[in-house]
Amino acid sequence: MRVNVVYASIGQAWEVDLDCPTGTRVIDAVELALEQNEFEEVDLSGDKTYAVWNKLVEQDHVLQDGDRVEILRELVISPMERRRLYAKLNTPK
């Protein structure tokens, strides 16, 4: 089965397509992706959260053919705070 694993940080994104056996879990796919050259610069130490097609899942979630696994990271700034800062910068004086 085909699985896509993605990770994005500020200004960069990594993506790899994998051929996985049936019954592959999220954590298995992530470990396979980390072995690929595309992910060699990615530091995934510590606790990570995962999503499949934008829905949060546990690391032992069993994947289906065509799933997209997203490795999530903490936000640098919340979307609400970003909007406030943007509005403040663009308010005429």
MARBA-451103 format. One record per residue (C-alpha): residue in one letter; x negated, y negated, z; residue number from 1. Coordinates in Angstrom, 3 decimals. Layout:
<atom residu="A" east="X" north="Y" up="Z" num="NUM"/>
...
END
This chain:
<atom residu="M" east="0.000" north="0.000" up="0.000" num="1"/>
<atom residu="R" east="-1.114" north="-3.569" up="-0.656" num="2"/>
<atom residu="V" east="-1.470" north="-6.054" up="2.206" num="3"/>
<atom residu="N" east="-2.644" north="-9.676" up="2.122" num="4"/>
<atom residu="V" east="-4.494" north="-11.142" up="5.131" num="5"/>
<atom residu="V" east="-4.950" north="-14.904" up="5.491" num="6"/>
<atom residu="Y" east="-6.568" north="-17.301" up="7.946" num="7"/>
<atom residu="A" east="-6.764" north="-21.086" up="7.735" num="8"/>
<atom residu="S" east="-8.735" north="-23.650" up="9.677" num="9"/>
<atom residu="I" east="-9.121" north="-27.367" up="9.139" num="10"/>
<atom residu="G" east="-10.048" north="-27.872" up="5.509" num="11"/>
<atom residu="Q" east="-10.613" north="-24.186" up="4.689" num="12"/>
<atom residu="A" east="-8.622" north="-21.039" up="4.074" num="13"/>
<atom residu="W" east="-9.625" north="-17.407" up="3.688" num="14"/>
<atom residu="E" east="-7.552" north="-14.746" up="1.992" num="15"/>
<atom residu="V" east="-8.128" north="-11.117" up="1.080" num="16"/>
<atom residu="D" east="-5.983" north="-8.416" up="-0.520" num="17"/>
<atom residu="L" east="-6.383" north="-4.939" up="0.925" num="18"/>
<atom residu="D" east="-5.376" north="-1.433" up="-0.050" num="19"/>
<atom residu="C" east="-4.260" north="0.185" up="3.193" num="20"/>
<atom residu="P" east="-2.837" north="3.583" up="4.041" num="21"/>
<atom residu="T" east="0.808" north="3.875" up="5.054" num="22"/>
<atom residu="G" east="1.222" north="3.240" up="8.774" num="23"/>
<atom residu="T" east="-1.443" north="0.523" up="8.993" num="24"/>
<atom residu="R" east="-0.937" north="-1.810" up="11.933" num="25"/>
<atom residu="V" east="-1.601" north="-5.564" up="11.919" num="26"/>
<atom residu="I" east="-4.784" north="-5.180" up="13.968" num="27"/>
<atom residu="D" east="-6.073" north="-2.502" up="11.574" num="28"/>
<atom residu="A" east="-5.532" north="-4.792" up="8.568" num="29"/>
<atom residu="V" east="-7.248" north="-7.691" up="10.344" num="30"/>
<atom residu="E" east="-10.248" north="-5.523" up="11.196" num="31"/>
<atom residu="L" east="-10.453" north="-4.367" up="7.564" num="32"/>
<atom residu="A" east="-10.263" north="-7.989" up="6.395" num="33"/>
<atom residu="L" east="-13.087" north="-9.011" up="8.722" num="34"/>
<atom residu="E" east="-15.326" north="-6.476" up="6.989" num="35"/>
<atom residu="Q" east="-14.837" north="-8.317" up="3.681" num="36"/>
<atom residu="N" east="-17.277" north="-10.998" up="2.540" num="37"/>
<atom residu="E" east="-14.499" north="-13.586" up="2.281" num="38"/>
<atom residu="F" east="-14.144" north="-13.584" up="6.075" num="39"/>
<atom residu="E" east="-17.833" north="-13.554" up="7.042" num="40"/>
<atom residu="E" east="-17.763" north="-17.182" up="8.269" num="41"/>
<atom residu="V" east="-14.566" north="-16.780" up="10.299" num="42"/>
<atom residu="D" east="-14.902" north="-16.612" up="14.076" num="43"/>
<atom residu="L" east="-11.977" north="-14.652" up="15.438" num="44"/>
<atom residu="S" east="-13.270" north="-14.062" up="18.935" num="45"/>
<atom residu="G" east="-10.755" north="-14.378" up="21.742" num="46"/>
<atom residu="D" east="-7.030" north="-13.791" up="21.791" num="47"/>
<atom residu="K" east="-5.296" north="-14.324" up="18.483" num="48"/>
<atom residu="T" east="-1.668" north="-14.402" up="17.466" num="49"/>
<atom residu="Y" east="-0.417" north="-12.800" up="14.280" num="50"/>
<atom residu="A" east="2.548" north="-13.321" up="11.973" num="51"/>
<atom residu="V" east="3.934" north="-11.405" up="9.026" num="52"/>
<atom residu="W" east="5.639" north="-13.713" up="6.550" num="53"/>
<atom residu="N" east="5.795" north="-16.482" up="9.200" num="54"/>
<atom residu="K" east="7.410" north="-14.295" up="11.875" num="55"/>
<atom residu="L" east="5.402" north="-13.646" up="15.024" num="56"/>
<atom residu="V" east="4.495" north="-9.995" up="15.509" num="57"/>
<atom residu="E" east="2.474" north="-7.932" up="17.953" num="58"/>
<atom residu="Q" east="-0.887" north="-6.589" up="16.852" num="59"/>
<atom residu="D" east="0.509" north="-3.036" up="16.792" num="60"/>
<atom residu="H" east="3.289" north="-3.968" up="14.319" num="61"/>
<atom residu="V" east="3.341" north="-1.463" up="11.439" num="62"/>
<atom residu="L" east="2.975" north="-3.134" up="8.053" num="63"/>
<atom residu="Q" east="4.984" north="-2.535" up="4.885" num="64"/>
<atom residu="D" east="3.774" north="-2.653" up="1.293" num="65"/>
<atom residu="G" east="3.388" north="-6.277" up="0.166" num="66"/>
<atom residu="D" east="3.226" north="-7.791" up="3.672" num="67"/>
<atom residu="R" east="1.262" north="-10.989" up="4.244" num="68"/>
<atom residu="V" east="-0.543" north="-11.007" up="7.609" num="69"/>
<atom residu="E" east="-1.324" north="-14.456" up="8.963" num="70"/>
<atom residu="I" east="-3.963" north="-14.891" up="11.642" num="71"/>
<atom residu="L" east="-2.774" north="-17.883" up="13.647" num="72"/>
<atom residu="R" east="-4.888" north="-20.366" up="15.573" num="73"/>
<atom residu="E" east="-4.103" north="-23.039" up="18.118" num="74"/>
<atom residu="L" east="-3.021" north="-26.358" up="16.687" num="75"/>
<atom residu="V" east="-5.475" north="-29.218" up="16.988" num="76"/>
<atom residu="I" east="-2.580" north="-31.633" up="17.423" num="77"/>
<atom residu="S" east="1.135" north="-30.983" up="17.731" num="78"/>
<atom residu="P" east="3.298" north="-31.902" up="14.733" num="79"/>
<atom residu="M" east="5.266" north="-34.361" up="16.883" num="80"/>
<atom residu="E" east="2.129" north="-36.143" up="18.065" num="81"/>
<atom residu="R" east="0.811" north="-36.257" up="14.495" num="82"/>
<atom residu="R" east="4.018" north="-37.965" up="13.318" num="83"/>
<atom residu="R" east="3.737" north="-40.515" up="16.143" num="84"/>
<atom residu="L" east="0.163" north="-41.349" up="15.235" num="85"/>
<atom residu="Y" east="1.010" north="-41.575" up="11.544" num="86"/>
<atom residu="A" east="3.942" north="-43.902" up="12.271" num="87"/>
<atom residu="K" east="1.740" north="-46.093" up="14.488" num="88"/>
<atom residu="L" east="-0.908" north="-46.374" up="11.751" num="89"/>
<atom residu="N" east="1.654" north="-47.258" up="9.089" num="90"/>
<atom residu="T" east="3.696" north="-49.779" up="11.069" num="91"/>
<atom residu="P" east="3.209" north="-53.329" up="9.782" num="92"/>
<atom residu="K" east="1.790" north="-55.745" up="12.354" num="93"/>
END
